[in-house]
Amino acid sequence: MTKITFPTRTQRKAEATRLAIIEHAEALILEGGAVALTLEAVAERADVAVQTIYNRIGGRSALLMAVAERAFEENKAYMDAAYAAAGTPLERLQMAAKGYFRFAFERPNEFRLLADPPNEPEALTRVSELVRHQNSKMEAAIADGISDGSIDPNVDPYLATTSMWAAANGILSLMWRADSAPTSPELIEQLLAQWMTIVIKGLTSPRS
């Protein structure tokens, strides 16, 4: 029989410190962009020594990647659950969109980091991987709809997916854009509902 082992107190404390460091790094990026992220600033925020950051995570590049990875995993949990649900292709697309919106509302910091990632090569590469991973599922759902006749065969899965993803991010970015008037959560929800109606009508096959 396999013996079950549990983390020791020291291991739990080390993991808590690691998570706190990542959270403070994330906050610094959101406040001042990637340029604001220095190990010294994170150490001061987290009340730890710089060496502790090296021990728990690594240097600045590793810290940026840890922040991006955290956002990636948060998003993946929401989207995987949405795509795993049963339904027609159009229903699956609606559930995926709702999962994406819920992630944006419930995990705004993580969503913002993915929608507007730090201008750092490794972080940008990781976020691009996430976008390709999730968008490929949307493309597959659209292709399924074309195959069963529920989605207009003139729709290009890649172009439709990319435009839908970009439009949704544009609406959701109104929550933080400095150049726009404050937008209430209620208005954002109304905009997203209108967007969804337009999308479904645009995708639906004339024969349906």
C-alpha positions as CSV (number, residue, x, y, z in Angstrom):
1,M,0.0,0.0,0.0
2,T,1.3,3.4,-0.9
3,K,2.2,5.5,2.0
4,I,0.6,9.0,2.0
5,T,3.0,11.8,3.0
6,F,2.1,15.3,4.0
7,P,4.1,18.5,3.7
8,T,6.1,19.3,6.8
9,R,5.6,22.6,8.6
10,T,8.8,23.9,7.0
11,Q,7.6,22.9,3.5
12,R,4.3,24.6,4.1
13,K,6.0,27.8,5.3
14,A,8.3,27.8,2.3
15,E,5.4,27.4,-0.1
16,A,3.5,30.2,1.6
17,T,6.5,32.4,1.3
18,R,6.8,31.5,-2.4
19,L,3.2,32.4,-3.1
20,A,3.4,35.7,-1.2
21,I,6.5,36.7,-3.3
22,I,4.6,35.9,-6.5
23,E,1.5,37.9,-5.3
24,H,3.6,40.9,-4.5
25,A,5.4,40.7,-7.8
26,E,2.1,40.6,-9.6
27,A,0.9,43.7,-7.7
28,L,4.1,45.6,-8.7
29,I,3.6,44.7,-12.4
30,L,0.0,45.9,-12.3
31,E,0.9,49.1,-10.6
32,G,4.0,50.1,-12.7
33,G,4.5,47.6,-15.5
34,A,7.3,45.1,-15.8
35,V,9.9,47.9,-15.4
36,A,8.7,48.3,-11.7
37,L,9.5,44.7,-11.0
38,T,12.8,44.5,-9.2
39,L,13.9,41.8,-6.7
40,E,14.6,44.6,-4.1
41,A,11.0,46.0,-4.5
42,V,9.5,42.6,-4.2
43,A,11.6,41.8,-1.2
44,E,10.5,45.0,0.6
45,R,6.8,44.3,-0.2
46,A,7.0,40.7,0.9
47,D,9.2,41.5,3.9
48,V,11.8,38.9,2.9
49,A,15.5,39.0,2.0
50,V,16.4,39.2,-1.7
51,Q,18.2,35.9,-1.2
52,T,14.9,34.3,-0.2
53,I,13.5,35.2,-3.6
54,Y,16.4,33.5,-5.3
55,N,16.0,30.5,-3.0
56,R,12.3,30.1,-3.5
57,I,11.9,31.2,-7.2
58,G,15.1,32.5,-8.8
59,G,16.1,35.7,-10.5
60,R,13.9,38.4,-12.1
61,S,13.2,36.4,-15.2
62,A,12.1,33.4,-13.2
63,L,9.9,35.6,-11.1
64,L,8.2,37.1,-14.2
65,M,7.6,33.6,-15.5
66,A,6.1,32.5,-12.1
67,V,3.6,35.4,-12.3
68,A,2.7,34.5,-15.8
69,E,2.4,30.8,-14.9
70,R,0.1,31.5,-12.0
71,A,-2.2,33.5,-14.3
72,F,-2.0,30.7,-16.9
73,E,-3.1,28.0,-14.5
74,E,-5.9,30.2,-13.1
75,N,-7.3,30.8,-16.6
76,K,-6.8,27.1,-17.6
77,A,-8.9,25.9,-14.7
78,Y,-11.8,28.1,-15.7
79,M,-11.6,27.4,-19.5
80,D,-11.0,23.6,-19.2
81,A,-14.2,23.3,-17.1
82,A,-16.2,25.3,-19.6
83,Y,-15.0,23.3,-22.7
84,A,-15.5,20.0,-20.9
85,A,-19.3,20.7,-20.5
86,A,-21.6,18.8,-22.9
87,G,-23.6,20.7,-25.5
88,T,-23.9,21.6,-29.1
89,P,-21.0,23.6,-30.7
90,L,-22.8,26.9,-30.2
91,E,-23.7,26.0,-26.6
92,R,-20.0,25.1,-26.0
93,L,-18.9,28.4,-27.4
94,Q,-21.3,30.3,-25.1
95,M,-20.2,28.3,-22.1
96,A,-16.5,29.0,-23.0
97,A,-17.3,32.7,-23.3
98,K,-19.0,32.7,-19.9
99,G,-16.1,30.9,-18.4
100,Y,-13.7,33.5,-19.8
101,F,-15.9,36.4,-18.5
102,R,-16.1,34.8,-15.1
103,F,-12.4,34.4,-14.9
104,A,-12.0,38.2,-15.8
105,F,-14.5,39.2,-13.1
106,E,-13.3,36.8,-10.3
107,R,-9.6,36.9,-11.1
108,P,-9.1,40.5,-12.5
109,N,-5.4,40.7,-11.7
110,E,-4.6,37.4,-13.4
111,F,-6.8,38.3,-16.4
112,R,-5.2,41.7,-16.8
113,L,-1.7,40.1,-16.9
114,L,-2.8,37.8,-19.6
115,A,-4.7,40.4,-21.6
116,D,-1.9,43.0,-21.3
117,P,1.3,40.9,-20.4
118,P,4.6,42.4,-19.4
119,N,6.8,43.3,-22.4
120,E,9.3,40.7,-21.6
121,P,10.2,37.9,-24.1
122,E,9.7,34.9,-21.8
123,A,6.4,36.2,-20.3
124,L,5.1,37.1,-23.8
125,T,6.0,33.7,-25.1
126,R,4.2,31.9,-22.2
127,V,1.0,34.0,-22.7
128,S,1.1,33.4,-26.4
129,E,1.2,29.7,-25.7
130,L,-1.9,30.0,-23.5
131,V,-3.8,32.0,-26.2
132,R,-2.9,29.4,-28.8
133,H,-3.9,26.6,-26.5
134,Q,-7.3,28.0,-25.6
135,N,-8.1,29.5,-29.0
136,S,-7.5,26.1,-30.6
137,K,-10.4,24.7,-28.6
138,M,-12.7,27.5,-29.8
139,E,-11.6,26.8,-33.4
140,A,-12.4,23.1,-32.9
141,A,-15.9,23.9,-31.6
142,I,-16.5,26.2,-34.6
143,A,-15.3,23.5,-36.9
144,D,-17.6,21.0,-35.2
145,G,-20.5,23.4,-35.8
146,I,-19.6,23.8,-39.5
147,S,-19.5,20.0,-39.8
148,D,-23.0,19.5,-38.2
149,G,-24.5,22.4,-40.1
150,S,-25.2,24.6,-37.1
151,I,-22.5,27.2,-38.0
152,D,-22.3,29.0,-41.3
153,P,-19.8,27.1,-43.5
154,N,-18.4,30.5,-44.8
155,V,-17.0,31.2,-41.3
156,D,-13.3,30.7,-41.0
157,P,-12.6,29.1,-37.6
158,Y,-9.2,30.8,-37.1
159,L,-10.4,34.2,-38.1
160,A,-13.6,34.0,-36.2
161,T,-11.8,32.8,-33.0
162,T,-9.2,35.5,-33.2
163,S,-11.7,38.3,-33.8
164,M,-14.0,37.0,-31.0
165,W,-11.1,36.7,-28.5
166,A,-9.8,40.2,-29.4
167,A,-13.3,41.8,-29.1
168,A,-14.0,40.2,-25.8
169,N,-10.6,41.4,-24.4
170,G,-11.4,44.9,-25.7
171,I,-14.7,45.0,-23.8
172,L,-13.2,43.6,-20.6
173,S,-10.3,46.1,-20.8
174,L,-12.7,48.9,-20.2
175,M,-12.6,47.8,-16.5
176,W,-9.0,49.3,-16.2
177,R,-8.2,51.4,-19.3
178,A,-6.9,54.8,-18.2
179,D,-8.2,56.5,-21.3
180,S,-11.8,55.5,-20.8
181,A,-14.5,56.7,-18.4
182,P,-15.2,54.5,-15.4
183,T,-17.3,51.5,-16.5
184,S,-19.5,49.8,-14.0
185,P,-19.6,46.0,-13.8
186,E,-23.3,46.1,-14.7
187,L,-22.5,47.9,-18.0
188,I,-19.7,45.5,-18.8
189,E,-22.1,42.6,-18.3
190,Q,-24.6,44.3,-20.7
191,L,-21.9,44.9,-23.3
192,L,-20.7,41.3,-23.1
193,A,-24.3,40.0,-23.4
194,Q,-24.8,42.2,-26.5
195,W,-21.5,41.0,-27.9
196,M,-22.6,37.4,-27.3
197,T,-25.9,37.9,-29.1
198,I,-24.1,39.4,-32.1
199,V,-21.5,36.6,-32.2
200,I,-24.1,33.8,-32.1
201,K,-26.2,35.4,-34.8
202,G,-23.1,35.9,-36.9
203,L,-22.0,32.3,-36.5
204,T,-25.4,30.6,-36.9
205,S,-25.9,28.9,-40.3
206,P,-28.7,30.4,-42.4
207,R,-30.1,26.8,-42.6
208,S,-30.5,26.6,-38.8
